[in-house]
Amino acid sequence: MPSFNRKDLMARFQDMVARGQPIIGGGAGTGISAKCEEAGGIDLIVIYNSGRYRMAGRASSAGLLAYGNANQIVQEMALEVLPVVKRTPVLAGVNGTDPFVIMPKLLRELKELGFSGVQNFPTVGLIDGTFRVSLEETGITYGSEVDMIRQAHEMDMLTTPYVFSADEAVAMAEAGADIIVAHMGVTVGGTIGAESAKSLDESVRLIDDWAEAARRVRRDIIILCHGGPIATPEDATYVMKLSEHCNGFYGASSMERLPTEIALTEQIRRFKAIA
């Protein structure tokens, strides 16, 4: 696993933005997912606990619940994914609200393992309503995730946080985030995908609103879209063509779960069709 310098990565990504070439990132829940994503030319890979659940046939939302230690799972997954990735930066999903973590120590350990940067996952940004209010009132806050991104930035790690509103985009930009990922919700489609989601047109509007808010803080911040109705290359193409500010796409279920479901199902059908 090669090491990557944040300054060099950002120079590469800013050059892609200047040339109008979309930046494509993807989640990897297994070593084979990471190998295939790299073979396809992906620009960055992120591993976080939802990838393990997703590729075990469970919903990605399982990563938000108490089915395992999210940060520990990422460190375990690192041993499967990092050794097989040869030329692509790999980022770690970090649970910034974990009250049992000494964050600077965890970030140093992730950097020593070979991670080039971090993303905030699991994230309370996916939780709303009364439960979200209760979490925030009891110290389990999105602000903790912003602090994690700030600390990672100070350690010169690439930072690509999820945001769910204009205010959160501003907070992450002020914390030094390199790439803002506008999260449109749990990805639709397949056997365990969400069934309700925003429309693509609504997503375009929100992405541009959040991007404009972030770029009032820093003009050079990069914007990617993710999730919700953006599940296929055609969906991502539609969003990026209509958006004024979107510089690329980050996928997770759309990068590994949906292609796996389709390919495996079709392969078995072909075998079963043998006369």
Salt bridges, closest charged atoms under 4 A:
ASP15 OD2 - ARG19 NE 2.81
GLU38 OE1 - ARG87 NH1 3.99
GLU76 OE1 - ARG52 NH1 3.02
GLU109 OE2 - LYS105 NZ 2.47
GLU136 OE2 - ARG132 NE 2.93
ASP147 OD1 - ARG150 NH1 2.76
ASP156 OD1 - ARG6 NH1 3.45
GLU168 OE2 - ARG132 NH2 3.50
ASP178 OD1 - ARG6 NH2 2.76
ASP209 OD2 - ARG205 NH1 3.52
GLU212 OE2 - HIS245 NE2 3.29
ASP220 OD1 - ARG218 NE 3.01
GLU256 OE2 - ARG54 NH2 3.09
GLU261 OE2 - ARG257 NH1 3.05
